[in-house]
Amino acid sequence: MIDKSLIQEHAEVVGSCGHRIGRVDHLAGDFIKLTRDSSPDGQHKYLPLSAVADVEGGKVSTIMNHTAATSILQDDPETGAGSAVTAS
């Protein structure tokens, strides 16, 4: 798993393809809480840290493309869905 301390607030989150997924609001346990303006429905979404491949230059990259990463975003980190993401 990635070193959580490398993830900074307001960093861009992008898929492995380089397309934008959202922006970091803050960390919530083993999830990145994305800003509300990152979401089409105006609500916070949560990305499991297990989906993060790299943090470099103030940008968080996922292990999957933006379409796949968007599909695993959660409304609530307590649901547990998507918390064990692995690269395939």
C-alpha positions in Angstrom: 0.0 0.0 0.0 1.1 3.5 -0.7 2.5 5.8 2.0 -0.6 7.8 3.0 1.6 10.7 4.2 2.5 11.5 0.6 -1.2 12.3 -0.3 -1.9 16.0 0.1 -5.2 17.9 0.3 -6.3 19.3 -3.1 -4.0 17.0 -5.0 -5.5 15.8 -8.4 -6.5 12.1 -8.6 -6.1 10.6 -12.0 -6.6 7.2 -13.5 -3.7 5.2 -15.0 -4.8 6.7 -18.3 -4.2 10.2 -17.1 -7.8 11.3 -17.0 -9.1 13.2 -14.0 -11.1 11.3 -11.3 -11.3 14.1 -8.8 -9.5 16.1 -6.1 -8.4 15.1 -2.6 -10.5 16.6 0.1 -8.7 14.7 2.9 -7.9 11.2 4.0 -10.5 9.2 5.9 -8.9 6.0 7.3 -7.9 3.8 4.3 -9.8 6.0 1.8 -9.3 9.2 0.0 -12.3 11.5 0.4 -12.8 13.4 -2.8 -14.1 17.0 -2.9 -17.8 17.5 -3.6 -17.1 19.4 -6.8 -15.3 16.3 -8.1 -18.6 14.4 -8.2 -21.4 14.8 -10.7 -24.0 14.5 -7.9 -22.3 17.1 -5.7 -21.6 14.6 -2.9 -18.3 13.4 -1.4 -17.0 10.1 -2.8 -14.4 7.8 -1.3 -11.6 6.0 -3.2 -9.9 3.1 -1.4 -6.2 3.7 -0.9 -5.6 0.2 -2.3 -6.5 1.7 -5.7 -3.6 4.1 -5.6 -0.5 3.2 -7.6 1.6 6.3 -7.1 1.9 9.8 -5.7 4.2 12.0 -7.6 4.4 15.7 -8.3 1.3 16.5 -6.2 -0.8 14.0 -8.3 -2.3 10.7 -7.2 -2.5 8.0 -9.8 -4.6 4.9 -9.6 -3.8 1.3 -10.7 -6.7 1.4 -13.1 -8.1 3.8 -15.8 -10.5 6.5 -14.7 -13.6 4.6 -15.8 -12.7 1.6 -13.6 -11.7 3.9 -10.7 -14.9 5.9 -10.9 -16.9 2.7 -10.8 -15.4 1.7 -7.4 -16.0 5.1 -5.7 -18.1 4.8 -2.6 -20.7 7.1 -1.0 -19.7 5.9 2.4 -16.3 4.4 3.4 -18.0 2.3 6.1 -19.7 0.1 3.5 -16.5 -1.8 2.8 -17.3 -2.2 -0.9 -14.2 -1.8 -3.0 -11.9 -1.7 0.0 -9.8 -4.6 -1.4 -8.7 -3.5 -4.8 -6.0 -5.4 -6.6 -4.4 -4.9 -10.0 -5.3 -7.4 -12.7 
